[in-house]
Amino acid sequence: MNIGPGARRLRATRYEKIWGTTNLSPIFGPSGDKIGEVWFEDEERLPLLFKFLFTSERLSIQVHPNDEYAFEHEHSLGKTEMWHILRADEGGEIGLGFENSYSADEVEAGAISGEIEQMLSWRKVKAGESYFVPAGEVHAIGAGVAICEIQQNSDITYRLYDYGRPRELHLKPGMAVSNTGPYNGLTAGVVECPYFRVEKLRLDAALSLSGPRTVVMILDGKGKIAGEAYEKGEGWRLLRNVTIEPGKATTLLYVTWPE
């Protein structure tokens, strides 16, 4: 009996960004355009969105709302996310939470004056680290990093500061949802929350993985998923329980979500 395909390659779309870069290593070869984001989406809308990010400048200092605030004010899901660091050039860093505890008024004043850039907690990162970024945590991604981002399928972003770039800021809603104290976010091993579970796997031999609420992001290697050829830089949705057979040692993020 034909039970249909076991896996489906996600559609990849590249987006140019002012902070993007032509250096898309270690996932892709050099680009002729300043690519900042590569989105991976299924033909069916999923509760999660999957991205690769590549930076040459700092992204805006921003925050995302939780589900309750986003539903009431944006008629949308909120946005909780996680980052897996793929590459960090010399000085590569992220901003996550604040160095100290501040009042909302102090953070808003810092966003207006630009002092928020120094108030944010910047930390050097390295390939292989993972960070959990729940809704409400103020954050920014620095220059010279490549990241795999797993997030709720929402694009609600409140910019608090953008280094003088001529883009809209969202101080009122941003301050309404922001935590204004320190936050670590560094995780070891599995990243798990009510919206997703993310585990990094290295495969040297065949392994069976479960579907259908599953996506794998291929960070390195090549082989076959349910008999279909895969390679580095692809995302695949597993439609049922399937076997992944690496032809070359494979590193992937194994992402699952609840019903």
C-alpha positions as CSV (number, residue, x, y, z in Angstrom):
1,M,0.0,0.0,0.0
2,N,1.3,3.4,-0.9
3,I,1.3,5.6,2.2
4,G,2.7,8.7,0.5
5,P,6.0,10.5,0.9
6,G,7.7,10.3,4.3
7,A,9.4,13.8,4.1
8,R,9.0,17.0,2.2
9,R,11.7,19.6,1.6
10,L,10.8,23.0,2.9
11,R,10.7,26.0,0.5
12,A,13.8,28.3,1.0
13,T,13.5,32.0,0.3
14,R,16.4,34.4,0.6
15,Y,15.9,38.0,1.8
16,E,18.3,40.9,1.4
17,K,18.8,43.0,4.6
18,I,20.7,46.2,5.2
19,W,22.6,44.3,7.9
20,G,23.1,41.2,5.7
21,T,26.3,39.9,4.1
22,T,27.7,38.1,1.1
23,N,29.4,35.6,3.5
24,L,26.8,32.8,4.1
25,S,29.3,30.3,5.5
26,P,29.2,27.7,6.9
27,I,25.9,26.8,5.3
28,F,26.0,28.2,1.8
29,G,28.7,29.5,-0.6
30,P,29.3,33.2,-1.1
31,S,26.4,35.3,-2.4
32,G,26.4,38.2,-4.8
33,D,23.7,39.9,-2.6
34,K,23.7,41.0,1.0
35,I,21.5,38.2,2.3
36,G,20.4,38.6,5.9
37,E,17.8,35.8,6.2
38,V,16.8,32.6,4.6
39,W,13.3,31.4,5.5
40,F,12.2,27.8,5.4
41,E,8.4,27.2,5.0
42,D,6.2,24.3,4.3
43,E,3.3,24.3,1.8
44,E,1.1,24.0,4.9
45,R,1.5,26.9,7.4
46,L,3.3,25.5,10.4
47,P,3.2,26.9,14.0
48,L,7.0,27.4,13.7
49,L,9.2,29.3,11.3
50,F,12.8,28.2,10.5
51,K,15.6,30.6,9.5
52,F,19.2,31.0,8.8
53,L,20.5,34.5,9.7
54,F,23.8,36.1,8.4
55,T,25.0,39.4,9.7
56,S,27.6,42.1,8.8
57,E,26.2,44.8,11.2
58,R,24.2,44.8,14.4
59,L,20.5,44.2,14.2
60,S,18.1,46.5,15.9
61,I,17.6,46.2,19.7
62,Q,14.2,44.7,19.8
63,V,11.6,42.7,21.7
64,H,8.7,40.4,20.9
65,P,5.4,40.1,22.7
66,N,3.9,37.0,24.2
67,D,0.8,35.3,22.9
68,E,-1.6,37.2,25.1
69,Y,-0.4,40.7,24.2
70,A,0.1,39.8,20.6
71,F,-3.4,38.4,20.3
72,E,-5.0,41.4,22.0
73,H,-3.0,44.1,20.2
74,E,-1.8,42.5,16.9
75,H,-4.3,39.6,16.3
76,S,-1.3,37.4,16.0
77,L,0.7,34.8,17.9
78,G,3.6,36.1,20.1
79,K,7.2,35.2,19.3
80,T,9.4,33.0,21.4
81,E,12.6,31.9,19.7
82,M,15.9,30.1,20.0
83,W,19.3,30.7,18.3
84,H,21.9,28.1,17.5
85,I,25.2,29.7,16.7
86,L,26.7,28.4,13.4
87,R,29.6,30.8,13.0
88,A,31.1,33.6,15.0
89,D,33.8,35.8,13.5
90,E,36.3,37.6,15.7
91,G,34.2,39.8,18.0
92,G,30.9,38.1,17.1
93,E,28.4,38.7,19.8
94,I,24.7,38.9,20.8
95,G,22.8,41.2,23.1
96,L,20.4,39.5,25.5
97,G,18.8,41.1,28.5
98,F,20.4,44.0,30.4
99,E,23.6,44.3,32.4
100,N,21.6,45.6,35.4
101,S,18.0,45.9,36.5
102,Y,16.4,49.0,35.3
103,S,13.0,50.6,35.5
104,A,10.8,50.8,32.3
105,D,11.3,54.6,32.3
106,E,15.1,54.2,32.4
107,V,15.0,51.7,29.5
108,E,12.7,53.9,27.4
109,A,15.0,57.0,28.1
110,G,18.0,54.9,27.0
111,A,16.2,53.9,23.8
112,I,15.6,57.5,23.0
113,S,19.1,58.7,23.9
114,G,20.9,55.6,22.4
115,E,22.3,54.7,25.8
116,I,20.3,51.4,25.6
117,E,23.2,50.1,23.4
118,Q,25.5,50.2,26.5
119,M,22.7,49.0,28.9
120,L,22.2,45.8,27.0
121,S,24.2,42.8,28.0
122,W,26.5,42.0,25.1
123,R,28.3,38.6,25.1
124,K,30.8,36.9,22.8
125,V,29.4,33.8,21.2
126,K,30.9,30.8,19.6
127,A,29.8,28.1,17.1
128,G,27.8,25.3,18.8
129,E,26.2,27.4,21.5
130,S,22.4,27.7,21.8
131,Y,20.4,30.5,23.3
132,F,16.7,30.5,24.4
133,V,15.0,33.9,23.8
134,P,11.5,34.0,25.2
135,A,9.0,36.7,24.4
136,G,9.7,39.8,26.5
137,E,13.5,39.5,26.5
138,V,15.2,42.5,24.9
139,H,17.8,41.3,22.4
140,A,20.0,42.1,19.4
141,I,22.2,40.1,17.2
142,G,25.7,41.5,16.5
143,A,27.8,41.6,13.4
144,G,29.8,38.7,12.0
145,V,27.6,35.8,13.1
146,A,25.5,33.1,11.4
147,I,22.6,31.6,13.3
148,C,19.9,29.0,12.9
149,E,16.7,30.5,14.4
150,I,13.7,28.5,15.4
151,Q,10.7,30.7,16.3
152,Q,6.9,30.9,16.6
153,N,5.5,31.6,13.2
154,S,5.0,35.3,13.9
155,D,6.8,38.4,12.6
156,I,5.7,40.8,15.4
157,T,8.8,42.8,16.3
158,Y,9.0,46.0,18.4
159,R,12.2,47.9,17.6
160,L,13.5,49.9,20.6
161,Y,16.7,51.2,19.0
162,D,18.2,51.0,15.5
163,Y,21.5,52.9,15.6
164,G,20.1,55.9,13.7
165,R,18.8,53.9,10.7
166,P,15.6,55.5,9.2
167,R,13.2,52.8,10.3
168,E,10.2,53.0,12.6
169,L,10.6,52.4,16.3
170,H,7.9,50.9,18.5
171,L,8.6,52.3,22.0
172,K,5.1,52.2,23.5
173,P,4.3,48.6,22.8
174,G,7.9,47.6,23.2
175,M,8.1,48.9,26.7
176,A,4.7,47.3,27.5
177,V,6.1,43.8,27.0
178,S,9.8,44.2,27.9
179,N,11.6,42.6,30.8
180,T,14.1,45.2,32.0
181,G,16.6,43.1,34.0
182,P,19.4,40.6,33.4
183,Y,18.9,37.4,31.5
184,N,21.3,34.6,30.6
185,G,19.6,32.4,28.0
186,L,22.6,30.1,27.4
187,T,21.4,26.5,27.3
188,A,23.3,23.2,27.2
189,G,21.8,20.4,25.1
190,V,18.1,20.4,24.5
191,V,16.1,23.6,24.2
192,E,12.5,23.0,25.3
193,C,9.5,25.3,25.9
194,P,5.8,25.0,25.4
195,Y,6.2,25.9,21.7
196,F,9.0,23.7,20.5
197,R,11.8,21.3,21.4
198,V,15.1,21.5,19.7
199,E,17.9,19.0,19.9
200,K,21.2,18.9,18.0
201,L,22.1,15.5,16.6
202,R,25.1,14.1,14.8
203,L,24.5,11.1,12.6
204,D,27.1,8.7,11.5
205,A,24.7,5.9,10.9
206,A,21.0,5.5,10.0
207,L,18.5,6.7,12.6
208,S,14.8,6.6,12.7
209,L,13.0,9.9,13.7
210,S,9.3,10.5,14.3
211,G,6.9,12.7,12.5
212,P,4.6,14.4,11.6
213,R,5.2,17.5,13.9
214,T,8.8,17.5,13.1
215,V,11.3,19.5,11.0
216,V,15.0,18.8,10.6
217,M,17.4,21.6,9.7
218,I,20.5,20.1,8.0
219,L,23.6,22.0,9.2
220,D,26.2,19.7,7.6
221,G,26.4,16.5,5.7
222,K,24.3,14.7,3.1
223,G,22.4,11.5,2.6
224,K,18.8,10.4,2.3
225,I,15.6,11.1,4.2
226,A,12.9,8.5,3.5
227,G,14.8,7.7,0.3
228,E,15.0,11.4,-0.8
229,A,18.4,13.0,-1.1
230,Y,19.2,15.8,1.3
231,E,22.2,18.1,1.7
232,K,23.6,20.9,3.9
233,G,21.5,24.0,4.1
234,E,18.1,22.4,3.7
235,G,15.1,22.0,5.9
236,W,12.8,19.0,5.8
237,R,9.4,18.3,7.3
238,L,9.0,14.7,8.4
239,L,5.4,13.6,7.5
240,R,5.6,10.3,9.4
241,N,8.2,8.1,11.1
242,V,11.2,7.9,8.7
243,T,14.8,6.8,8.6
244,I,17.6,9.2,7.9
245,E,20.6,7.6,6.2
246,P,23.7,9.8,6.2
247,G,26.0,9.3,3.2
248,K,28.3,11.8,4.9
249,A,28.3,12.5,8.6
250,T,25.4,14.7,9.3
251,T,24.7,17.4,11.9
252,L,21.1,18.6,12.2
253,L,18.7,20.3,14.5
254,Y,15.8,18.0,15.3
255,V,12.8,20.2,15.9
256,T,9.4,19.0,17.3
257,W,6.3,20.8,18.5
258,P,3.1,19.8,20.3
259,E,-0.3,19.4,18.9
